[in-house]
Amino acid sequence: GIGLGTAAEYIMDLDWPAVQAHEDAVLDYATAQVQAIDGTQIVGTASEKTSVLSFVFDDIHPYDAGTVLDREGVAVRTGHHCTQPLLKK
């Protein structure tokens, strides 16, 4: 359809190096902000990674943190998701 074709053209016309640079900058900023919070641990610190920041709070349940962040307009996912086999090790 027309919508799919227009969407494909839009994606193909993006400046992908600029998109990657922006994602890297946002990830660097978010990482620094989370590291500055006492009682947090970042999960996954590989130098080459996608723009996903996983972290846990020592004394705050993930669902409580997710609720507060959601109210502030920050989109997050909480819980194990696909990592339960790793968490059992």
Backbone bond lengths (Angstrom), bond angles and torsions (degrees), N, CA, C in turn:
res aa  C-N    CA-C-N  psi(-1)  N-CA   C-N-CA  omega(-1)  CA-C   N-CA-C  phi
1 G - - - 1.424 - - 1.510 112.01 -
2 I 1.299 113.63 171.61 1.465 121.25 -179.19 1.522 110.81 -62.49
3 G 1.324 117.15 -42.87 1.467 120.48 -178.57 1.512 112.27 -61.13
4 L 1.325 117.16 -43.59 1.456 120.91 -179.80 1.522 110.59 -65.83
5 G 1.326 116.79 -41.33 1.457 120.50 178.54 1.515 112.14 -63.10
6 T 1.325 116.24 -42.46 1.465 120.70 178.16 1.519 110.61 -64.62
7 A 1.327 116.88 -41.50 1.465 120.66 178.42 1.528 110.51 -63.16
8 A 1.329 117.25 -41.97 1.461 121.04 179.07 1.525 110.84 -63.54
9 E 1.325 117.27 -42.78 1.469 120.46 177.51 1.520 110.87 -61.43
10 Y 1.317 116.69 -42.94 1.467 120.96 179.52 1.529 110.21 -59.34
11 I 1.322 116.12 -47.39 1.463 120.35 -178.58 1.524 110.85 -64.98
12 M 1.318 117.30 -40.50 1.462 120.55 -179.14 1.523 111.80 -68.29
13 D 1.325 117.56 -25.91 1.459 121.21 -178.25 1.528 113.49 -88.00
14 L 1.325 117.45 -4.46 1.461 119.45 -179.29 1.524 110.90 -66.78
15 D 1.310 115.83 149.50 1.464 122.47 174.39 1.528 106.67 -86.21
16 W 1.343 116.47 87.96 1.457 120.75 -172.14 1.520 113.77 -61.13
17 P 1.324 121.08 -37.40 1.467 118.85 174.62 1.538 112.03 -60.82
18 A 1.329 117.19 -36.42 1.470 120.15 177.63 1.526 110.73 -69.18
19 V 1.323 116.92 -39.30 1.467 120.61 177.32 1.524 109.35 -61.67
20 Q 1.343 117.26 -46.20 1.465 121.17 179.89 1.522 111.04 -62.94
21 A 1.318 117.56 -41.84 1.467 120.96 178.90 1.522 110.91 -62.33
22 H 1.324 116.68 -40.04 1.465 120.41 178.84 1.529 110.46 -66.42
23 E 1.331 117.29 -45.46 1.465 120.59 178.03 1.523 110.92 -60.12
24 D 1.325 117.20 -42.18 1.464 120.85 178.45 1.525 111.14 -61.76
25 A 1.333 116.73 -42.27 1.465 120.80 -179.76 1.525 111.07 -65.64
26 V 1.326 117.17 -41.88 1.467 120.68 178.73 1.526 109.99 -64.85
27 L 1.337 117.63 -42.70 1.462 121.02 178.72 1.523 110.99 -63.54
28 D 1.323 117.64 -42.86 1.467 120.79 178.07 1.520 110.90 -61.06
29 Y 1.320 116.77 -43.65 1.465 121.30 179.44 1.527 110.70 -63.46
30 A 1.331 116.20 -48.85 1.466 120.02 -178.54 1.524 110.97 -63.03
31 T 1.323 117.01 -40.11 1.463 120.75 178.66 1.519 110.58 -61.09
32 A 1.311 117.24 -45.75 1.468 120.72 179.07 1.523 111.32 -62.54
33 Q 1.320 117.30 -39.47 1.467 120.54 -179.90 1.526 111.04 -66.60
34 V 1.325 117.43 -42.56 1.469 120.47 179.82 1.529 110.14 -68.49
35 Q 1.326 117.41 -40.65 1.465 120.41 179.09 1.522 111.99 -61.91
36 A 1.311 117.35 -26.71 1.466 121.26 -178.96 1.525 112.82 -77.80
37 I 1.323 118.07 -8.53 1.462 122.03 -179.04 1.524 108.74 -91.54
38 D 1.325 116.84 119.63 1.460 120.53 176.90 1.520 110.05 -60.79
39 G 1.325 116.07 140.07 1.454 120.24 176.65 1.509 114.66 83.18
40 T 1.331 117.45 19.89 1.465 119.89 175.62 1.519 109.69 -115.92
41 Q 1.301 114.81 151.18 1.459 121.44 175.33 1.519 107.92 -131.24
42 I 1.318 115.84 128.77 1.461 120.64 176.60 1.520 108.04 -87.61
43 V 1.316 116.16 134.98 1.459 122.43 179.69 1.524 107.44 -105.21
44 G 1.325 116.85 116.25 1.461 120.53 179.90 1.508 111.47 90.33
45 T 1.321 115.96 100.57 1.463 120.14 -176.89 1.531 111.91 -124.82
46 A 1.311 117.22 29.30 1.464 120.27 178.98 1.523 109.93 -60.62
47 S 1.321 115.99 143.92 1.468 119.18 -178.40 1.529 111.67 -67.91
48 E 1.309 117.44 -32.67 1.468 121.90 177.87 1.524 107.81 -108.59
49 K 1.314 117.12 99.87 1.458 120.46 -178.84 1.511 109.76 -144.58
50 T 1.302 115.81 168.46 1.455 120.10 177.43 1.520 109.13 -77.56
51 S 1.292 115.66 175.06 1.468 120.33 -176.62 1.526 111.48 -83.86
52 V 1.330 115.51 51.51 1.460 121.94 176.00 1.514 107.54 -116.57
53 L 1.319 116.10 131.11 1.461 120.98 179.78 1.519 108.09 -116.58
54 S 1.324 115.98 112.71 1.462 121.45 178.83 1.519 108.35 -105.48
55 F 1.328 115.27 132.65 1.462 118.97 -179.67 1.515 110.09 -153.90
56 V 1.333 114.71 160.75 1.461 121.76 176.88 1.520 108.71 -131.49
57 F 1.321 114.62 151.10 1.456 121.59 173.75 1.521 107.88 -100.12
58 D 1.329 117.65 139.84 1.458 121.03 179.68 1.523 112.27 -63.34
59 D 1.324 118.03 -41.11 1.463 121.17 -170.77 1.525 114.42 -119.53
60 I 1.319 118.21 14.72 1.465 120.80 -178.80 1.525 108.18 -126.20
61 H 1.313 116.71 128.19 1.464 120.54 178.55 1.532 108.81 -65.05
62 P 1.330 117.54 139.71 1.466 120.36 -178.22 1.527 113.93 -54.39
63 Y 1.326 117.53 -37.87 1.466 119.53 -178.78 1.526 111.30 -68.88
64 D 1.332 116.88 -35.28 1.463 119.70 176.19 1.524 110.33 -66.42
65 A 1.330 116.56 -44.84 1.466 120.35 178.19 1.525 110.48 -61.35
66 G 1.327 116.71 -42.52 1.459 120.68 179.12 1.509 112.75 -61.91
67 T 1.332 116.37 -39.19 1.468 120.58 179.01 1.519 110.84 -64.45
68 V 1.328 116.39 -45.49 1.468 120.37 -179.56 1.528 110.30 -64.76
69 L 1.324 117.21 -45.68 1.465 120.12 180.00 1.524 111.33 -63.47
70 D 1.326 116.93 -39.03 1.464 120.46 177.47 1.520 111.06 -60.65
71 R 1.308 116.85 -42.40 1.472 120.35 179.39 1.524 111.89 -63.75
72 E 1.332 116.24 -23.77 1.465 121.18 178.48 1.527 111.88 -92.34
73 G 1.326 116.89 4.99 1.460 120.40 177.47 1.515 114.64 84.34
74 V 1.330 117.14 17.03 1.462 121.25 179.21 1.527 108.12 -100.29
75 A 1.316 116.59 120.33 1.461 121.16 -179.03 1.525 109.72 -80.94
76 V 1.321 116.55 119.73 1.460 121.76 179.54 1.523 109.84 -137.46
77 R 1.321 115.06 162.47 1.462 122.32 170.21 1.516 106.26 -119.13
78 T 1.311 116.68 139.45 1.461 120.07 179.11 1.522 109.88 -120.99
79 G 1.306 115.44 153.11 1.455 120.65 177.18 1.517 112.27 110.29
80 H 1.323 115.51 -170.15 1.467 122.06 -175.49 1.516 112.67 -79.44
81 H 1.323 116.09 -39.74 1.463 123.74 -173.95 1.523 109.84 55.10
82 C 1.298 119.08 -118.24 1.469 120.75 -174.14 1.523 113.12 -94.59
83 T 1.319 118.75 11.76 1.462 120.02 -173.02 1.517 114.69 -103.22
84 Q 1.310 119.43 4.92 1.460 119.98 -177.50 1.526 113.67 -53.28
85 P 1.339 120.58 -42.06 1.471 118.24 177.69 1.527 112.54 -59.83
86 L 1.322 117.81 -36.16 1.463 120.48 179.03 1.522 111.57 -71.52
87 L 1.313 116.93 -34.83 1.456 120.46 -178.59 1.521 112.18 -69.87
88 K 1.315 117.91 -22.28 1.465 121.51 179.93 1.519 112.16 -78.77
89 K 1.331 118.19 -13.87 1.475 121.69 -178.54 1.500 111.49 -76.84
